[in-house]
């Protein structure tokens, strides 16, 4: 069974099968066709002092999570010292978290792994006024993805990278060549000419190839082509900007026509990709929901009609409260900023109305690795701690199409676990201090320290 069974997301299956210790690589033998000997199963018995296996359900004390290779095969009461039904030759590792609170790996539906606000400031302080190169963005994405995993986020969705750097990092992680979270990637956001994510200089605005590479599109035909181009690059998800935002001066009113939005959504869905839309204004949100988008990103000016439509259609809200609290790091003059910073009531009303809410932070507009501050804001603005954890696990897994494979600690699911020293149900700030991380059955962080980067097994040359 694949982690991501439909569409382009199948590529992330590699993240389940490749992240194995180098010593566990298949040995050569005469015992099987092709000379390969089956590698023995590896079990990890995680002793959890308190286990929140399924968010929204009651935590249990003194439990063992039984992990076989990259998947959970069971949860048992008490602290087991041997794996049930283990075949001869299987290896077993015990991880003692008997004084920890264990919960599923966290998910973030809105990050920007190739950027961080501090990086631009540091460049300016050095007197470097040139834009970062693709190579620099790739190096950044490696560092930021590692920080993100260290913070307990085992799966993230990157919804805005200006080049192919995050594609490369995703592929390296999936191949087991480096340490990082499972990443769903959109590539650059699609935008109308002159819109929020239009990055083209004036002299390139009419160049068809540069428009395609930038994701700038006008009219249904060009927008369909932009989606297909992103698909060809290897995108897992499509993101487009329907309005401006904090980091620009294009305002908050619609920047695309409904037929352009519909073209983007229908093309992406045919290709098996979900669609996220950056949208602030009530009109743009309603148009995007009517077009069939899967998630509204930000949604700071969401109104009652938009809430009604989202609930009726099952559209997710990714609130990104962290992007506007404290005031945004982007100091671009924008008369909407002050009003938008006070629009947490949209989040409160959406939650009260029963709109699907996923966990998303907009990390990159602030420091990567500080994603957990979103929990504190969600709780501050009326969401119980258990519900906030549910949003960052099962709810976001449902948005990703992963809820059958991840998001809870249950038999058959991928073994993504994190641990903290005390219950986040009593003190949500505990989630800022994750000191144990397991991704795909592999311990990535223990006792507060990251393990060595994963090493891809060497290839046997035939010459």
HELIX and SHEET records of a PDB file:
HELIX    1   1 UNK A    7  UNK A   13  5                                   7    
HELIX    2   2 UNK A   14  UNK A   17  1                                   4    
HELIX    3   3 UNK A   22  UNK A   24  5                                   3    
HELIX    4   4 UNK A   33  UNK A   35  5                                   3    
HELIX    5   5 UNK A  117  UNK A  125  1                                   9    
HELIX    6   6 UNK A  134  UNK A  150  1                                  17    
HELIX    7   7 UNK A  165  UNK A  174  1                                  10    
HELIX    8   8 UNK A  202  UNK A  204  5                                   3    
HELIX    9   9 UNK A  208  UNK A  214  1                                   7    
HELIX   10  10 UNK A  219  UNK A  233  1                                  15    
HELIX   11  11 UNK A  258  UNK A  270  1                                  13    
HELIX   12  12 UNK A  282  UNK A  291  1                                  10    
HELIX   13  13 UNK A  304  UNK A  313  1                                  10    
HELIX   14  14 UNK A  321  UNK A  324  5                                   4    
HELIX   15  15 UNK A  337  UNK A  341  1                                   5    
HELIX   16  16 UNK A  344  UNK A  353  1                                  10    
HELIX   17  17 UNK A  373  UNK A  380  1                                   8    
HELIX   18  18 UNK A  385  UNK A  390  1                                   6    
HELIX   19  19 UNK A  391  UNK A  395  3                                   5    
HELIX   20  20 UNK A  396  UNK A  400  1                                   5    
HELIX   21  21 UNK A  428  UNK A  432  5                                   5    
SHEET    1   A 8 UNK A  71  UNK A  77  0                                        
SHEET    2   A 8 UNK A  60  UNK A  68 -1                                        
SHEET    3   A 8 UNK A  42  UNK A  52 -1                                        
SHEET    4   A 8 UNK A  91  UNK A 104  1                                        
SHEET    5   A 8 UNK A 417  UNK A 420 -1                                        
SHEET    6   A 8 UNK A 436  UNK A 439 -1                                        
SHEET    7   A 8 UNK A 442  UNK A 446 -1                                        
SHEET    8   A 8 UNK A 449  UNK A 450 -1                                        
SHEET    1   B 3 UNK A 106  UNK A 111  0                                        
SHEET    2   B 3 UNK A 153  UNK A 158  1                                        
SHEET    3   B 3 UNK A 182  UNK A 185  1                                        
SHEET    1   C 5 UNK A 237  UNK A 241  0                                        
SHEET    2   C 5 UNK A 274  UNK A 279  1                                        
SHEET    3   C 5 UNK A 295  UNK A 298  1                                        
SHEET    4   C 5 UNK A 316  UNK A 318  1                                        
SHEET    5   C 5 UNK A 356  UNK A 358  1                                        
END                                                                             
